[in-house]
Amino acid sequence: MGAAKWSTAFGAAGLVLVAVTVSATAQGQTPHAHLAGRVVLTNTDNGRTVPASSGGDVEIRLTHSRERGFTYTWTAPESGDSAVLGHASDATYPSGDATAVFHAASAGAATVTAQRRCVPDPGSLCPLLVETWKVTIEVK
């Protein structure tokens, strides 16, 4: 009888997890989603050229990673041309994530960059390399 209660509880919890996962996927979380005039870019958009509408916003969401005992963190994304892609806000987080929002101010192209750096665990040394995340935004 006790096993049946646990089985039912785990089964119900599994259904809730599946429902939450399906709901998040159905909300259109794509690599560069267009949300009401806002283009959203993530780590996977590195190296891409992405269109944006003049007057809209471009949001960058970069997430940290953990590999082989090292944590890789991001700097705040920066626009290479503020006349085309003006800075609205940015933030970096203790986890190593970074976000920024830019306003597509005028037609043209602007490059957005951020750097990924290694933060070692205590007693470890990081490789001496910095990776650059780069996206070109074409505002029309």
C-alpha positions as CSV (number, residue, x, y, z in Angstrom):
1,M,0.0,0.0,0.0
2,G,2.9,2.4,0.8
3,A,4.5,1.7,-2.5
4,A,1.3,2.6,-4.4
5,K,1.2,6.0,-2.7
6,W,4.8,6.8,-3.7
7,S,4.2,5.5,-7.3
8,T,1.1,7.8,-7.6
9,A,3.0,10.8,-6.1
10,F,6.0,10.3,-8.5
11,G,3.7,9.8,-11.5
12,A,1.8,13.1,-10.7
13,A,5.1,14.9,-10.2
14,G,6.3,13.6,-13.6
15,L,3.1,14.9,-15.3
16,V,3.6,18.3,-13.8
17,L,7.2,18.4,-15.0
18,V,6.1,17.4,-18.6
19,A,3.4,20.0,-18.6
20,V,5.8,22.8,-17.5
21,T,8.4,21.7,-20.1
22,V,5.8,21.6,-22.9
23,S,4.4,25.0,-21.8
24,A,7.9,26.6,-21.9
25,T,8.6,25.1,-25.4
26,A,5.2,26.3,-26.7
27,Q,6.0,29.8,-25.7
28,G,8.4,30.1,-28.6
29,Q,11.8,30.1,-27.0
30,T,13.9,30.0,-30.2
31,P,17.5,31.0,-30.6
32,H,16.5,34.5,-31.8
33,A,12.8,34.9,-31.1
34,H,10.9,38.0,-32.3
35,L,8.8,39.1,-29.4
36,A,6.6,42.1,-30.2
37,G,9.3,44.1,-32.0
38,R,12.1,42.6,-29.8
39,V,14.7,40.3,-31.1
40,V,16.1,38.0,-28.4
41,L,19.6,36.4,-28.9
42,T,21.4,33.8,-26.9
43,N,24.8,32.0,-26.8
44,T,23.9,29.9,-29.8
45,D,23.5,33.0,-32.1
46,N,27.3,33.6,-32.0
47,G,28.6,34.5,-35.5
48,R,25.1,35.2,-37.0
49,T,23.8,38.2,-38.8
50,V,20.3,39.0,-37.6
51,P,17.7,41.5,-38.9
52,A,16.0,44.0,-36.6
53,S,13.3,46.6,-37.2
54,S,14.0,50.3,-36.7
55,G,12.4,51.3,-33.5
56,G,12.5,47.8,-32.0
57,D,14.7,46.3,-29.3
58,V,17.5,43.7,-29.4
59,E,17.9,41.7,-26.2
60,I,21.0,39.6,-25.5
61,R,20.9,36.8,-22.9
62,L,24.2,35.1,-22.4
63,T,24.5,32.2,-19.9
64,H,27.6,31.0,-18.2
65,S,28.9,27.4,-18.6
66,R,30.8,25.0,-16.4
67,E,33.3,22.7,-18.1
68,R,36.1,20.5,-16.8
69,G,36.1,22.2,-13.3
70,F,36.0,25.8,-14.7
71,T,33.2,28.3,-14.8
72,Y,33.1,30.5,-17.9
73,T,31.5,33.9,-17.4
74,W,30.4,36.7,-19.7
75,T,31.1,40.4,-19.8
76,A,28.1,42.8,-20.6
77,P,27.4,42.9,-24.4
78,E,28.5,46.1,-26.2
79,S,27.3,47.7,-29.4
80,G,30.0,48.7,-31.9
81,D,27.8,51.6,-33.3
82,S,25.5,53.4,-30.8
83,A,23.9,55.5,-33.6
84,V,22.5,52.3,-35.1
85,L,22.0,50.2,-32.0
86,G,21.8,52.4,-28.9
87,H,22.5,51.0,-25.4
88,A,19.3,50.8,-23.2
89,S,20.5,48.6,-20.3
90,D,22.9,45.8,-19.3
91,A,23.6,43.6,-16.3
92,T,26.1,40.9,-15.2
93,Y,25.2,38.4,-12.6
94,P,27.3,36.5,-9.9
95,S,26.5,33.3,-11.8
96,G,28.4,34.6,-14.8
97,D,25.4,35.3,-17.0
98,A,25.1,38.7,-18.8
99,T,22.2,40.5,-20.4
100,A,21.8,43.7,-22.4
101,V,19.0,45.5,-24.3
102,F,19.8,47.7,-27.3
103,H,17.4,50.0,-29.1
104,A,17.4,49.8,-32.9
105,A,17.7,53.6,-33.5
106,S,18.4,53.9,-37.2
107,A,19.0,51.9,-40.4
108,G,22.4,50.3,-40.7
109,A,24.5,47.5,-39.3
110,A,26.1,47.2,-35.8
111,T,28.2,44.5,-34.2
112,V,27.4,43.4,-30.7
113,T,30.2,41.7,-28.8
114,A,30.8,40.1,-25.3
115,Q,33.8,38.2,-23.9
116,R,33.7,34.8,-22.2
117,R,36.4,34.3,-19.6
118,C,37.4,31.5,-17.3
119,V,37.0,31.7,-13.5
120,P,38.9,28.9,-11.8
121,D,37.9,26.8,-8.9
122,P,40.1,27.4,-5.8
123,G,43.5,25.8,-6.3
124,S,43.0,25.6,-10.1
125,L,44.5,27.7,-13.0
126,C,42.4,28.7,-16.0
127,P,43.6,28.5,-19.6
128,L,44.7,31.9,-20.8
129,L,42.2,32.5,-23.5
130,V,39.2,34.8,-24.0
131,E,36.4,33.9,-26.4
132,T,34.5,36.6,-28.1
133,W,30.7,36.3,-28.8
134,K,29.8,38.4,-31.8
135,V,26.6,39.1,-33.7
136,T,25.9,41.6,-36.5
137,I,22.5,43.3,-36.3
138,E,21.1,44.7,-39.5
139,V,18.5,47.4,-38.7
140,K,16.0,48.2,-41.5
